Amino acid sequence: MIRADGAGQTGADTPAAVTMRGITKRFPGVVALEHVTLEVERGELHAICGENGAGKSTLMKILSGVYQPDEGTLEIDGLPTRFANTRAAERAGIAIIHQELALVEDLPVAANVFLGRERRGRLGLVDDAGMAAECRALLESLECQVTPQTRTGSLRVGDQQLVEIAKALSLDARIVVMDEPTSALTEAESARLERTIARLRSRGTTILYISHKMDEVFRLADRITVLRDGRHVRTVRRADTTPQEVTGWMVGRDIAGHAFHEPRRRGPKLLEIRNLSLPWPEHPRGYRLQDVSLDLHAGEILGVAGLMGAGRTELLETIFGAVEPTWTGTILVAGKPVRFAHPREACAARIAMVTEDRKRLGLFPDLDVAGNVSLCSLAEALQGGLVSRAREEALVAGPLRDTGVKTPGPHASIMGLSGGNQQKCIIGRWLLTKPEILLLDDPTRGIDVGAKAELYTLIDRLCRAGLGVILTSSELPELLTLADRIVVLAEGRLTAEFARGDATEAKIMAAAMG
Amino acid sequence: MPQLDASSRGSFLLKPSEWALVLAIVAAVALTAVIDANHSYAFRPLESLRDIARNTALLGIFALGATVVIIAGGIDLSAGSMIALSGTVCATTMLALSPQAMLGFKPVGPAVVAVAMAASLLAGFLVGTLHTWLITAIRLPPFIATLATLVGLRSLARALCESSTAALTPTKSALINVADPVFKTIRDNVWIPVAVFGVLAFITWLILTRTVLGRHLHALGGNEQAARLAGIRTDNVKWFAYCFGAMTAALAGLFYVANESVAAPVNQGRGHELNAIAAAVVGGCSLTGGVGTVPGTVLGTIFLRVVIDAVSKIIKTGADVYEGLIVGIVVVIAVTFSQLGQMGRQGRRLLPGPLGLCAIPTLALLCGGIVAMTTGPRTGLAAGLAALVLLALVRAWENRAARAA
């Protein structure tokens, strides 16, 4: 649908770099974007803010040709355009640096930078030397100390991101989209990225910058657009607003309401970890975890903070028996030393784990809601050795109600539910196993704000009911809201422990940087 | 409860795609009845039914095994060779236990037959165990592990046959004749393989839809990592799947021996693993795992056999000449139909770019060639040209639609 009516033109002499008008995008079961309008001026750094699930990434994927909008129009430099694929967008000078990096890990850096646009020499053969030279120059301009021949998969995340940026530069992109580029970066790498951004801007590159980190946004952006639940909330100049105001627009309500002030009653010690080390033979660091010691009591939430790659997931997986038991140290569950070789054994010891990355590690797309919830305790739904449909429905009714899952029915498709409801189903699955220790690995990732609040309440309630909870999160406010104590991991080592009252974002970040 | 099963639970017992298969089967039978110049469906209905029933049961038995393996997210390429090994193990065991009777084409006695059949099924269990070990402990991809046994087991069966005949009979031989009345009875009574297939299908259906194991098979195929993290012993579930696959092939191998009154490891069941996989895929199994039903596979098997029978009736050359071609075409068409809806929605094209341009004469040549070989050069030429024009029109229409968008 192309409308070239020209209405709503800015009136300025130069048309806006990007004009998206009335963009709507639906996915099965959800409207990701609803009539979103966005105008980006030439040469500006335009920040797009919003909670997870607000539609930021979807909007940018439409701009870069990954998705096609169901409704709405797109103009680049005032010309109506429609990108059939990413290649078309690249030709129009738009490059996107995805949140999940889109690099072929087994190829060398230079090959990734020129993937699909390989330079040819005489005879039509691939000109590796020429590409390597060009790639080296690009990387040097980005302060990246990586040789073009390095296997991309062996790079740190921060360097991989620079490879993506080098790719954008090699395209001569006039418009660069960065989707949460600093979420996996260290402080030093983030600073380097900001210098790169400054360099891009000095060439007149227009940058769309997706982030929910207010400090970054207010340091970098000219203008800020806020999205919430797939809708455009407003666009403002940075000078005309404050971080508090933007955060308020993002969540659409006062987020301070989530504090659980009433102290929880701490019960007996459930879990004791002493000097836990998990080797990592193929990595220069040599270990994923080193000398970690911690305790968990019934009725408390222990938060685990740390940057990506700090070992949060590995810690939970080690406790749960999900990794090869090559670790050293002691894990005591209810005072008895354990060494689980399979999650089954951890389940038997009343430990449950809600994994990070629901889609990859938690959901069964071919099973319905009831099947996903009953999976670990299906034996309780047997009648004469066979699974009884009625018993299964009765079995899952409890957890579906307790966790507040909104579903058309127990036999609805799990993939049709929202992320929050899917996560509640998985928590419900584990509650059926009657656990004493609940391991939650970043349980609110990719979940909208409303569902987050419900999950917080649920986790708090489970804890007050006597469960010991270990919670990891990539969002510090979440840990500060929920946890009674917070331990911090940095590169596999436990660097700090704070009681709820002492913890601040600044202190935790300092500890997380090692 | 598998989602697909839930949606089929309403007033219709089958999924829409399965009803489509039923219709396709009826249509194929009706077409054959009309087109076949000998009108064998009308004049000799029982004989035709027996033929189709026997072939369907034989293929169906190990297609059920393939279904379970595919739902569990794996693949078993070795079923055809397992059939050969099973037959050889059975015949060799009888030869070893009762060499005089075997050489004299006399009954070996029900006890010996029972032991021999048990030995075949045991061989199936052992092969399934080997597969699982290669896949879980050595971490070979299922395709590679069963590719190795596809070639290995047939060779093993032949070696077993030759060395046992060398030791127990006057001459070394690559086949062992089986003349026991038990096998004759099985050969002459089609209802036996059909009943075995029916019972096995029911048991498989029960396992897949109504047991914890069945749920775990679906979970394993749908998301292996998540299944492990949900505390499922995925290695054990795989062990069941591959043993079920190999043991159903072993069972089918016994019927092959009965049918042909001989254990012939060189050729028995050769290439049939692909027919079983095709039957499962036509019946709606997804090779990415997690999806598939027993009714689907049963209908897929019937459809495949009905079409093969139809072509042999209509063309009157040996059915086996065109069997591979038919299976190939049926698989492509069945899977294409299940994806056509998606294709339209995503705006994908059937004949895109230079590839589409080259595909047009390829398909026309294939079509014309098949028709020419089966009916004659003139009709072949006509069919080829018709296909060419039709595909060119499709491409022109797609080009216009693309420009309009």
Interface residues (C-beta under 8 A of the other chain):
Chain A: F320 A322 H342 P343 R344 A346 C347 M353 T355 R360 L361 G362 L363 F364 P365 D366 L367 D368 A370 G371 L375 C376 L378 A379 L382 G385 L386 V387 R389 E392 H411 S413 I414 R429 T433
Chain B: M1 P2 Q3 L4 A6 R9 L206 T209 R210 T211 V212 G214 R215 H218 A219 G221 G222 N223 Q225 A226 A227 R228 L229 A230 G231 I232 R233 G290 V291
